[in-house]
Amino acid sequence: MKNINIFCFGFGQVAKNFISKIKLENYNINLSTTTRNETSVKIFDGINYSNYEFNTKKYDENLIMKLREAEYILVSIPPQDGEDLVLKNFSEFMKNSKVKWITYLSATSVYGDHNGEWVDENSETKPTSYNGTNRLKAENFWLSFKDKKDLPVQIFRLSGIYSNENNILTRLKLGNVKLINKKNHYFSRIHLEDISNILFESLFKFKSGEIFNLSDDKPSSSEEVTLYGAKILNIKNLKKIKVDEIESNILKNFYKDSKKVSNKKLKDYFNYSLKYPTYVEGLNYIRDNFI
């Protein structure tokens, strides 16, 4: 059985699904993760691992040894007030480590609003949201760190994530979805499983300094996806509201940006075929297996 030594800063849905993918490929996983809470020993998917305390106030110094031994480091912790907490606290330790793969998970919010036009990795980044601005700052910090310390860093810009558990179908079933119509509003999404598959492929095909968009083939409006979900669940008479009637600030910010995110670079470089190329395949699979 092959061995892999991996350290995950943050252990949310992407990191967990990625670890499950590695296990599925018959690897013996030496796993360490971080948590905002007290350090503990846990089990995930049959894997015993140490979950080290790390937050804005302090961190468990025992994680430093594990970090130095790690060959693979996944960073999914969002920046705080324009600062990347991982680089702020651990840049020197990573410089003197065994690492050969560092992946920073960013977001396509760094592109901002492009009036519904296509964007790729060479497009102008002009974030309109607080989170997008912070993500772009963090990306630049990581790329600068890579150049100064000659370390292997790649950046994945994630589109809107949906999964077998968290998706428009489950929200429709709960009855808390409103139909919002806004002309020329496009956004991109990607299934969690495709993210994990691409992360796994990158373990073996890695080029430091590269940025990749992770999105599916069909950017669409929120209305289009919602109506398709309602159709396959046979739900009728969805409540319609206008954009200026939205109460959630997060959702309001979502409707500020309109863009279609290209995945061409990703598919060409990794020679990867998406398991769920559009929301149609993704939602049909979820309906047939989880709803």
N, C-alpha and C positions, 0 to 999 in steps of 0.2 A: 504493500500500500504506500502511495506517495504521501509525503509530509508537506505541510505548509504552516508557516509561522506568521500569523496576521494580527495586527492591532487595529481596532476600530475605535476612532474617536466619535462617540455617539453610537447608539445601537437601536436605531429606529427600524421602520419597515424595510428600507432599502438594504441596510447592513444585514439584517436578519435573513432576508430572502437570498441575499448574495451568499451568506454562509451556508444556508441550506442547499444552494446550488453546488457549492464546492463539495459539500458532503455527498451529494447525489453522484458526483463524479469520482467517488471513492478515494477521497483524500483523508488522511489523518490530520486533524486540525488542532494546532496549538493556538488558542484564541484568548485574547485579552480585549476588554472593552472599557469604556468610561460611562459614568453615570453622574447626575447632579447630586445624588444621594450618597449615603455612606457606603464604603467599600463592602462588597459581599462576594461570596462564591455562589455561582448559579449553574443551572443546567438549561441548555437550549438545544432542542432537536437531538438530544442524547449526548451533547458535548458539554463537558465540565469546563467552566471558564471563570476567570477572575474579572469582576466588574468594579473598576477603581473609581473612587470619588474624584470628580473634577468639575469645578464650577467657577464662577467669577471671583469667588473669595479665596478658594484654596484647592489643593489637590493632594492626593495620597502619593508621597514620594516613592512608594514601592513600585509605582507604575514605570518609573524611569528605567529600571533594569529590563523590564519587559519590552519597553519601547526600543531600547538599544539592541535587543536581540531580534526584533521583528524584521522580517524581510519584506513584508507587505504592510502598508499603512493606508487605511481608508478613512477619509475625513468627511464626516457628514454633519458636523456641528456648524450651525449658522453663525455668522459674525455678530458681534455685539458692539453697537455704537461705532461702527466703522473699523473695529479691530478684529483680527482673527485670533481667537484665544489660544489656538494650538501653536501658531507661530510665536505668539507673545510669550508663551511659557516653555515651549519645548524645542525651539529651533536649534539650539546648541546640542541638545541630546540627539536629535535626528541627524545632525551633521556628522556625529561620531558613532553612527549606528551601522547595522548590516543591511540597511534598506536598499531594495532595488526596484521598488514600485510604490509610488505615492499617488493616490488618486483623490483629488479634491472635487466634491460634488457641489456644483454651483446651480444656477437656474437661468432659464431663458428670459427671465425678467430683466436681465442686464441689457437686453436690446431696446427696451422701452416700446414706444409706439411707432409703427411703420405704416400706418394707414392701410392695413390689410395686405401689404406687399410681402414678398418672400424675403427672408433673411437667412444668411449662412454665417459661417465662422469669421468671414472677412467683413461682415456688415458693420455699420456704425453702431456703437453701443451708446445709448442715450437714455438710461433708465429714468422712469417717471416716478417710481415708488421708492419709499425708504428702504425696503428690503432689496430691491434691485440695485440701488446705489451702493448699499453695503456689500452686496455680493460682488459687484464689479471691483470695489476696493480690495476685497479679500483675494480675488483672482490675481490682481496686480501684485499684491504682497507675495503670493505663492510663486508667481513667475519670476519676480525679483529674487526671491530666496533661491529658486532653482539656479539662476544665473550666477549668483554670488557664491553659492556653496557647491555647485556642480552636482546637484542631486536630481534624481529621476521623478519628475512631477508631470502629471497630465490632469486636465480639467474636463469634466463632463458637465455640460449645461443641460439640466433636466427640464423637460416640458412638464405639463400638468400630469401628475401620477394618478393612475387608477389601478385598482387591484381586484382580486376576487372577493375581497371583503369590503372594500371602500370604493363605491362606484355609484353612478347615477341610478342604477336599478334599485339598489338598497335604499337610496334616498326617496325614490318614487314610491316604493312599497311602504315607507314610513309616512308618506303623505305630506312631506315638508318641502316639496319642490314647486317653485313658481316659474312660470314661463316668461322669460325676459327677451323681448325682441329689440335688437339694436342693429341697424343696417351696417354692413361692411365690418362686422366684428368677428374676427377669426382668432382662434387660439389652437395650439397644438397640445397633444397629450401622448402618453406612452404607458403601456402596461408594465407593472412592476416586474413581471417575469422577464420581459425583454431587457429591462435594465440589468437584471442579474446576469442574464446570458451574455450581454455585452461586457460587463465587468469581468466575467470569467474569461472571455476571449482575450481581453486586454492583458491578462496575466502572462500570456505567451507572445503577444504581439504588442510591444510597447515602444513608443517613441517619446522621449522626454520633451516637454514644451508644447505638446499638441493640445488643442482644444477641440472637443467634439460636441455637437448638438445631439441629444438623445430625444428623438420624437418619432411618431409614426408617419405614415405616408399621406395622411388625409387631415390637414388642418381644417377645422369646421367651426361653425358658430355654436354657441351654447344652446341656442334654440334647436338647431338641427339634431344635436346629440340627444337632447331631452325628448324631442318628439319621437325619435327612433326608439328610445328606451320605453316611452309610454306605449308606442305601437306594439312592441313585442311582448309587453306585459298586459296589453289590452286595457290600458288606463285612459279614460277619456275626461274631458272637461277640466283640464289643468287651469289653475288660476293664472291669469296674465297680469303682469305689472310693468310699469315703465321703469327705465333705468333710474330716474330721479326719485322713484319711490323705494329704492333699495335702502334698507336700514343698516345692514352690515357694512362697516368701513372696508373690511377686507374684500368683500364682493364688489363694492364700488370701485376700488382700485383695480380689480380684475378687468372691469369694463373700460378702463382708461386706455389700455393697450390693445392694439389689433395688429397681428402679424401672422405670417405663415412660416414656420420654422423648417428649414431644409435639413434632411438627414443624409444627403448624398455623400458627404465626406465620410461619415460613419460607416455607411454600407459599403462604400468602395474600399476603405482602408482595412476593415475587418472581414470583408467578404461575407457580410452577415445578412441573412434573410429574416425579417421580423416574424415572430410567431403570430403576432396580432398586428398586421399591417395597417388596419384601420379600426375605428371604434365598432364597426359592424361585426367583425370577427371576434373582437374582445367581448362585447356585450352579449353576443349570441352564445359564446362559450360559458360566460357567467350565468346566463339564464338557464342553460341546459344542465349545469353542474352544481350551482350554488343557490339558486333562488327557489 
